[in-house]
């Protein structure tokens, strides 16, 4: 079995990587497995750039291949915010629920037709300090007026997927994986791994 280090300590993200890549014979380990994990500042101006920065910095400290993602929410009525600042939106003192509340407060009074949004995910695969492949995924939706559901993490409770007719936080893990931005990016990783394996 191949081991890949995923440059995150977020248990929700790690679970999504594990569920997506285990069928390909890939074992996922998180940043806690890296004894001297670097402190990486996400200074990029795009999700792709931030994913590359993390993947390259971490892969310089291990013999394993490293997958890093940067992902977030873009809300049209907020000029694309939170964008690359999704995980830090509103400052370090806010948790996921606080960031959701902040988005809803900024959208107070905005009608449904102007609440279009999307989740974006960029993945970078690096080895020896160099990016060797990139993958992307996007999913369109609408920002709700109040949180719904108990599943998922991040902005999932306020992101409504029209095809599913539910918020992301109301979906099962399998349903979310089939629809989500990260699931779509991970589909690219799976196809790439199959190509490398000659399958």
Buried (B, 14 or more C-beta within 10 A) or exposed (E): EEEBBBBBEBEBBBBBBBBBBEEBEBEBBBBEEBEEBBEBEBEBEEBBBBBBBBBBBBBBBBEBBBBBBBBBBBBBBBEBBBBBBBBEBBEEEBEBEEBBBBBBEBBEEBEEEEBBBBBBBBBBBBBEEEBEBBBBBBBEBBBBBEBBBEBBBBBBBBBBBEEBEBBBBBBEBEBBBEBBBBBBBBBBBBEBBEEEEEE
